[in-house]
Amino acid sequence: MVSKALFFFALLSFSAVSLRPASAENEEDPGLMSFYRDTCPQAEDIIKEQVKLLYKRHKNTAFSWLRNIFHDCAVQSCDASLLLDSTRRSLSEKETDRSFGMRNFRYIETIKEALERECPGVVSCADILVLSARDGIVALGAIGIDTPGVVALLGAHSVGRTHCVKLVHRLYPEVDPAFNPDHIDHMLHKCPDPIPDPKSVQYVRNDRGTPMVLDNNYYRNILDNKGLMLVDHQLAVDKRTKPFVKKMAKSQAYFFKEFSRAITILSENNPLTGTKGEIRKQCNLSNKLH
């Protein structure tokens, strides 16, 4: 179904503006901003600084921050369950097929360690995920879910890359005729194997023009039939979404406005509050395993 595909892929990456805390005791608190003002005043600054340092060393970390918040928040709640390692009794979320291609979890632990040095046992891993996503968007150059919100969230495909294993069904045995002919040789060059090795790093940049900048080029590309994934093509031709695609292709300000509104809605999806969660010592392990 087109609608399901649009919803799933639209939520791959995000930013946050008004966020609820995963560890809040005050149910009326409207957001995460300044939540740690009394218990760990430096928390937001520490996270922001770590995100900036990591982005400076490894540019692709910003994409990871964005994907993390979707993969965590879209499964039941924003509880940082995505970060947990597998145990002998259960397979972790990050090792399932739906998390294929995700990486850089170790950098969440880098941020956690910096916070623990200043404020031991205070800042939750779920809040680290949300705040790092917010700061990751800033690093990429950007500034809540109805149809324009979904269309805006898919604009996250402006940055990052698509692994060949997710693309070859549109290239082999025959090239999808919906592709722009001028784009086909490049994709075949990047994905030369009909059955790519899942362990190899074969990919195509989502946006060849500005691959490291979150902007509205994505919408221009898909209107020109250069969208890599099937959902990109569907977004540009479906009568429910095409008007918004055209509008965002013309106005980056409109794209940013709808993007930030939609991510706010996602980031407030059923967070664990009060005594429902825990402040993990390590984000990849529940405290009972220590």
MARMARDO-77621 format. One record per residue (C-alpha): residue number from 0; residue in one letter; x, y, z. Coordinates in Angstrom, 1 decimal. Layout:
! residues N
(pt NUM, 'a', (X, Y, Z));
...
END
This chain:
! residues 290
(pt 0, 'm', (0.0, 0.0, 0.0));
(pt 1, 'v', (1.3, 3.4, -0.9));
(pt 2, 's', (0.0, 5.0, 2.3));
(pt 3, 'k', (1.9, 2.5, 4.5));
(pt 4, 'a', (5.1, 3.0, 2.5));
(pt 5, 'l', (4.9, 6.7, 2.7));
(pt 6, 'f', (4.4, 6.6, 6.5));
(pt 7, 'f', (7.2, 4.2, 7.1));
(pt 8, 'f', (9.8, 5.9, 5.0));
(pt 9, 'a', (8.7, 9.4, 5.9));
(pt 10, 'l', (9.7, 8.7, 9.5));
(pt 11, 'l', (13.3, 7.8, 8.8));
(pt 12, 's', (14.9, 11.0, 10.0));
(pt 13, 'f', (13.9, 14.0, 12.0));
(pt 14, 's', (14.6, 17.1, 14.1));
(pt 15, 'a', (13.0, 18.2, 17.4));
(pt 16, 'v', (11.6, 21.5, 18.5));
(pt 17, 's', (9.4, 20.9, 21.6));
(pt 18, 'l', (10.2, 17.6, 23.2));
(pt 19, 'r', (8.8, 15.7, 26.2));
(pt 20, 'p', (11.2, 14.0, 28.6));
(pt 21, 'a', (11.5, 10.3, 28.9));
(pt 22, 's', (12.1, 10.6, 32.6));
(pt 23, 'a', (9.7, 13.4, 33.6));
(pt 24, 'e', (8.0, 13.3, 36.9));
(pt 25, 'n', (5.8, 16.3, 36.1));
(pt 26, 'e', (3.2, 15.1, 33.6));
(pt 27, 'e', (2.2, 18.7, 32.8));
(pt 28, 'd', (5.7, 19.6, 31.7));
(pt 29, 'p', (5.3, 20.5, 28.0));
(pt 30, 'g', (8.8, 19.6, 26.9));
(pt 31, 'l', (12.4, 18.6, 27.4));
(pt 32, 'm', (13.9, 22.0, 27.0));
(pt 33, 's', (15.4, 23.0, 30.4));
(pt 34, 'f', (14.1, 19.8, 32.0));
(pt 35, 'y', (17.6, 19.1, 33.5));
(pt 36, 'r', (18.0, 22.8, 34.6));
(pt 37, 'd', (18.2, 21.8, 38.3));
(pt 38, 't', (19.6, 18.2, 38.2));
(pt 39, 'c', (22.2, 18.6, 35.4));
(pt 40, 'p', (22.3, 22.2, 34.1));
(pt 41, 'q', (25.0, 21.4, 31.6));
(pt 42, 'a', (23.2, 18.5, 30.0));
(pt 43, 'e', (22.0, 20.2, 26.8));
(pt 44, 'd', (25.3, 22.0, 26.3));
(pt 45, 'i', (27.2, 18.7, 26.8));
(pt 46, 'i', (25.0, 16.9, 24.2));
(pt 47, 'k', (25.3, 19.7, 21.8));
(pt 48, 'e', (29.0, 19.9, 22.1));
(pt 49, 'q', (29.5, 16.2, 21.7));
(pt 50, 'v', (27.2, 16.1, 18.6));
(pt 51, 'k', (29.3, 19.0, 17.1));
(pt 52, 'l', (32.6, 17.2, 17.8));
(pt 53, 'l', (31.4, 13.9, 16.5));
(pt 54, 'y', (30.0, 15.5, 13.3));
(pt 55, 'k', (33.3, 17.3, 12.7));
(pt 56, 'r', (35.1, 14.0, 12.9));
(pt 57, 'h', (32.5, 11.8, 11.2));
(pt 58, 'k', (30.0, 13.6, 9.0));
(pt 59, 'n', (27.6, 10.7, 8.7));
(pt 60, 't', (26.9, 10.8, 12.5));
(pt 61, 'a', (24.3, 13.5, 11.8));
(pt 62, 'f', (22.3, 11.1, 9.6));
(pt 63, 's', (22.4, 8.5, 12.4));
(pt 64, 'w', (21.0, 10.9, 15.0));
(pt 65, 'l', (18.1, 11.5, 12.8));
(pt 66, 'r', (17.4, 7.8, 12.0));
(pt 67, 'n', (17.7, 6.9, 15.7));
(pt 68, 'i', (14.7, 8.9, 16.8));
(pt 69, 'f', (12.5, 7.3, 14.2));
(pt 70, 'h', (13.5, 3.8, 14.8));
(pt 71, 'd', (13.2, 4.2, 18.5));
(pt 72, 'c', (10.0, 6.4, 18.8));
(pt 73, 'a', (8.0, 4.6, 16.0));
(pt 74, 'v', (8.2, 1.3, 18.0));
(pt 75, 'q', (5.8, 1.7, 20.9));
(pt 76, 's', (7.5, 4.8, 22.5));
(pt 77, 'c', (10.6, 7.0, 22.8));
(pt 78, 'd', (12.3, 4.7, 25.3));
(pt 79, 'a', (15.8, 4.1, 23.8));
(pt 80, 's', (15.0, 0.4, 23.5));
(pt 81, 'l', (16.7, 0.7, 20.1));
(pt 82, 'l', (20.1, 0.9, 21.9));
(pt 83, 'l', (19.8, -2.3, 23.8));
(pt 84, 'd', (22.1, -5.2, 22.8));
(pt 85, 's', (20.7, -8.7, 22.2));
(pt 86, 't', (20.6, -11.2, 25.1));
(pt 87, 'r', (20.4, -15.0, 25.1));
(pt 88, 'r', (16.7, -14.6, 25.5));
(pt 89, 's', (15.8, -11.8, 23.1));
(pt 90, 'l', (16.9, -10.2, 19.8));
(pt 91, 's', (17.5, -6.5, 20.1));
(pt 92, 'e', (15.7, -4.0, 17.9));
(pt 93, 'k', (18.9, -2.8, 16.4));
(pt 94, 'e', (19.7, -6.3, 15.1));
(pt 95, 't', (16.4, -6.9, 13.3));
(pt 96, 'd', (16.0, -6.5, 9.5));
(pt 97, 'r', (14.1, -3.2, 9.9));
(pt 98, 's', (17.3, -1.7, 11.3));
(pt 99, 'f', (19.5, -2.8, 8.5));
(pt 100, 'g', (22.1, -0.1, 7.6));
(pt 101, 'm', (22.0, 1.6, 11.0));
(pt 102, 'r', (25.3, 2.4, 12.6));
(pt 103, 'n', (27.1, 4.7, 15.0));
(pt 104, 'f', (25.4, 3.5, 18.1));
(pt 105, 'r', (28.7, 3.7, 19.9));
(pt 106, 'y', (28.6, 7.5, 19.6));
(pt 107, 'i', (25.5, 7.6, 21.8));
(pt 108, 'e', (27.6, 5.9, 24.5));
(pt 109, 't', (30.3, 8.6, 23.9));
(pt 110, 'i', (27.7, 11.2, 24.8));
(pt 111, 'k', (26.4, 9.2, 27.7));
(pt 112, 'e', (29.9, 8.9, 29.1));
(pt 113, 'a', (30.4, 12.7, 28.9));
(pt 114, 'l', (27.1, 13.2, 30.8));
(pt 115, 'e', (28.0, 10.6, 33.4));
(pt 116, 'r', (31.2, 12.4, 34.2));
(pt 117, 'e', (29.3, 15.5, 35.1));
(pt 118, 'c', (25.9, 14.2, 36.3));
(pt 119, 'p', (26.0, 10.4, 37.2));
(pt 120, 'g', (22.7, 8.6, 36.8));
(pt 121, 'v', (20.7, 11.7, 35.8));
(pt 122, 'v', (20.2, 12.0, 32.0));
(pt 123, 's', (18.2, 9.2, 30.4));
(pt 124, 'c', (19.4, 7.5, 27.2));
(pt 125, 'a', (16.0, 8.3, 25.6));
(pt 126, 'd', (16.5, 12.0, 26.1));
(pt 127, 'i', (20.0, 11.7, 24.7));
(pt 128, 'l', (18.5, 10.2, 21.5));
(pt 129, 'v', (16.0, 13.0, 21.2));
(pt 130, 'l', (18.4, 15.9, 21.9));
(pt 131, 's', (21.1, 14.5, 19.7));
(pt 132, 'a', (18.5, 14.3, 16.8));
(pt 133, 'r', (17.7, 17.9, 17.4));
(pt 134, 'd', (21.3, 19.0, 17.3));
(pt 135, 'g', (22.0, 16.7, 14.4));
(pt 136, 'i', (19.5, 18.6, 12.3));
(pt 137, 'v', (21.3, 21.9, 13.2));
(pt 138, 'a', (24.5, 20.3, 12.0));
(pt 139, 'l', (22.9, 19.5, 8.7));
(pt 140, 'g', (21.7, 23.0, 8.2));
(pt 141, 'a', (18.0, 22.9, 8.9));
(pt 142, 'i', (16.1, 25.1, 11.2));
(pt 143, 'g', (4.2, 18.4, 14.0));
(pt 144, 'i', (1.6, 14.2, 11.1));
(pt 145, 'd', (-0.8, 15.0, 8.3));
(pt 146, 't', (-0.1, 14.7, 4.6));
(pt 147, 'p', (2.2, 17.7, 4.3));
(pt 148, 'g', (4.0, 16.6, 7.4));
(pt 149, 'v', (4.6, 13.1, 5.9));
(pt 150, 'v', (5.8, 14.7, 2.7));
(pt 151, 'a', (8.1, 17.0, 4.6));
(pt 152, 'l', (9.6, 14.1, 6.7));
(pt 153, 'l', (10.5, 12.2, 3.6));
(pt 154, 'g', (12.6, 15.2, 2.7));
(pt 155, 'a', (15.1, 13.6, 5.1));
(pt 156, 'h', (16.1, 11.6, 2.0));
(pt 157, 's', (17.9, 14.7, 0.9));
(pt 158, 'v', (20.8, 13.5, 3.0));
(pt 159, 'g', (22.5, 10.2, 3.5));
(pt 160, 'r', (22.5, 7.2, 1.2));
(pt 161, 't', (20.5, 4.2, 0.0));
(pt 162, 'h', (22.2, 0.8, 0.3));
(pt 163, 'c', (22.2, -1.2, -2.9));
(pt 164, 'v', (20.5, -4.1, -1.2));
(pt 165, 'k', (17.4, -1.8, -0.9));
(pt 166, 'l', (17.6, -0.6, -4.5));
(pt 167, 'v', (18.5, -3.5, -6.8));
(pt 168, 'h', (14.9, -4.6, -7.2));
(pt 169, 'r', (14.4, -1.4, -9.3));
(pt 170, 'l', (17.5, -2.2, -11.4));
(pt 171, 'y', (17.5, -5.9, -12.0));
(pt 172, 'p', (16.6, -7.9, -14.0));
(pt 173, 'e', (15.2, -4.9, -15.7));
(pt 174, 'v', (15.5, -1.2, -14.9));
(pt 175, 'd', (12.3, 0.4, -13.6));
(pt 176, 'p', (11.0, 2.5, -16.5));
(pt 177, 'a', (10.0, 5.2, -14.0));
(pt 178, 'f', (13.7, 6.2, -13.6));
(pt 179, 'n', (15.0, 9.2, -15.4));
(pt 180, 'p', (17.2, 7.7, -18.2));
(pt 181, 'd', (20.0, 10.2, -17.4));
(pt 182, 'h', (20.3, 8.8, -13.9));
(pt 183, 'i', (20.4, 5.1, -14.7));
(pt 184, 'd', (24.1, 4.7, -15.6));
(pt 185, 'h', (25.2, 6.2, -12.3));
(pt 186, 'm', (23.0, 3.8, -10.3));
(pt 187, 'l', (24.2, 0.8, -12.2));
(pt 188, 'h', (27.8, 1.9, -11.7));
(pt 189, 'k', (27.2, 2.2, -7.9));
(pt 190, 'c', (25.1, -1.0, -7.7));
(pt 191, 'p', (26.7, -3.4, -10.2));
(pt 192, 'd', (25.5, -6.6, -8.5));
(pt 193, 'p', (22.0, -8.0, -8.8));
(pt 194, 'i', (22.5, -9.7, -5.5));
(pt 195, 'p', (24.8, -7.5, -3.4));
(pt 196, 'd', (26.7, -8.8, -0.5));
(pt 197, 'p', (24.8, -7.5, 2.6));
(pt 198, 'k', (28.1, -7.0, 4.4));
(pt 199, 's', (29.6, -4.8, 1.7));
(pt 200, 'v', (29.2, -1.1, 1.7));
(pt 201, 'q', (27.6, -0.4, -1.7));
(pt 202, 'y', (25.3, 2.6, -1.9));
(pt 203, 'v', (24.0, 5.5, -3.9));
(pt 204, 'r', (23.9, 9.0, -2.5));
(pt 205, 'n', (20.3, 10.2, -2.1));
(pt 206, 'd', (21.1, 13.6, -3.5));
(pt 207, 'r', (24.2, 13.9, -5.7));
(pt 208, 'g', (24.0, 17.7, -5.7));
(pt 209, 't', (24.1, 18.6, -2.0));
(pt 210, 'p', (24.5, 15.2, -0.2));
(pt 211, 'm', (25.5, 16.7, 3.1));
(pt 212, 'v', (22.9, 19.4, 3.4));
(pt 213, 'l', (19.2, 19.0, 4.4));
(pt 214, 'd', (17.4, 21.1, 1.8));
(pt 215, 'n', (14.5, 20.9, -0.7));
(pt 216, 'n', (16.6, 19.5, -3.6));
(pt 217, 'y', (15.0, 16.1, -2.8));
(pt 218, 'y', (11.6, 17.3, -4.1));
(pt 219, 'r', (13.1, 18.7, -7.3));
(pt 220, 'n', (14.9, 15.3, -7.8));
(pt 221, 'i', (11.8, 13.2, -7.4));
(pt 222, 'l', (9.8, 15.4, -9.7));
(pt 223, 'd', (12.6, 14.8, -12.2));
(pt 224, 'n', (12.2, 11.0, -11.6));
(pt 225, 'k', (15.5, 10.7, -9.8));
(pt 226, 'g', (14.1, 9.3, -6.5));
(pt 227, 'l', (16.0, 6.2, -5.6));
(pt 228, 'm', (13.4, 4.3, -3.6));
(pt 229, 'l', (10.0, 3.3, -4.9));
(pt 230, 'v', (8.3, 5.4, -2.2));
(pt 231, 'd', (10.2, 8.5, -3.5));
(pt 232, 'h', (8.6, 7.9, -6.9));
(pt 233, 'q', (5.2, 7.3, -5.4));
(pt 234, 'l', (5.4, 10.5, -3.4));
(pt 235, 'a', (5.9, 12.5, -6.6));
(pt 236, 'v', (3.0, 10.9, -8.5));
(pt 237, 'd', (0.3, 10.2, -5.9));
(pt 238, 'k', (-2.5, 12.7, -6.2));
(pt 239, 'r', (-2.6, 13.1, -2.4));
(pt 240, 't', (1.0, 14.1, -2.0));
(pt 241, 'k', (2.1, 15.6, -5.4));
(pt 242, 'p', (0.7, 19.1, -4.6));
(pt 243, 'f', (2.8, 19.3, -1.5));
(pt 244, 'v', (5.9, 17.9, -3.3));
(pt 245, 'k', (5.6, 20.7, -5.8));
(pt 246, 'k', (5.1, 23.3, -3.1));
(pt 247, 'm', (8.2, 22.1, -1.2));
(pt 248, 'a', (10.3, 22.0, -4.4));
(pt 249, 'k', (9.5, 25.7, -4.8));
(pt 250, 's', (9.9, 26.8, -1.2));
(pt 251, 'q', (12.6, 25.6, 1.2));
(pt 252, 'a', (11.0, 27.8, 4.0));
(pt 253, 'y', (7.7, 25.8, 3.6));
(pt 254, 'f', (9.6, 22.5, 3.7));
(pt 255, 'f', (11.5, 23.5, 6.9));
(pt 256, 'k', (8.2, 24.7, 8.6));
(pt 257, 'e', (6.4, 21.4, 7.9));
(pt 258, 'f', (9.4, 19.3, 8.7));
(pt 259, 's', (9.8, 20.8, 12.2));
(pt 260, 'r', (6.1, 20.6, 12.9));
(pt 261, 'a', (5.9, 16.9, 12.0));
(pt 262, 'i', (9.0, 15.9, 14.0));
(pt 263, 't', (7.6, 17.6, 17.1));
(pt 264, 'i', (4.6, 15.2, 16.9));
(pt 265, 'l', (6.7, 12.2, 16.5));
(pt 266, 's', (9.1, 13.0, 19.3));
(pt 267, 'e', (6.2, 13.2, 21.7));
(pt 268, 'n', (5.0, 9.6, 21.0));
(pt 269, 'n', (4.2, 8.0, 24.4));
(pt 270, 'p', (7.5, 8.7, 26.3));
(pt 271, 'l', (8.2, 6.8, 29.5));
(pt 272, 't', (7.6, 9.1, 32.4));
(pt 273, 'g', (8.0, 9.0, 36.2));
(pt 274, 't', (8.8, 5.5, 37.4));
(pt 275, 'k', (8.0, 3.7, 34.1));
(pt 276, 'g', (11.5, 3.8, 32.8));
(pt 277, 'e', (15.1, 3.9, 34.2));
(pt 278, 'i', (18.2, 6.0, 33.8));
(pt 279, 'r', (20.6, 3.4, 32.4));
(pt 280, 'k', (24.2, 3.4, 33.3));
(pt 281, 'q', (25.1, 2.2, 29.8));
(pt 282, 'c', (22.6, 2.8, 27.0));
(pt 283, 'n', (23.1, -0.6, 25.4));
(pt 284, 'l', (22.3, -2.5, 28.7));
(pt 285, 's', (19.4, -2.5, 31.0));
(pt 286, 'n', (20.5, -1.8, 34.6));
(pt 287, 'k', (19.5, -5.3, 35.8));
(pt 288, 'l', (22.3, -6.8, 33.6));
(pt 289, 'h', (25.0, -4.8, 35.4));
END
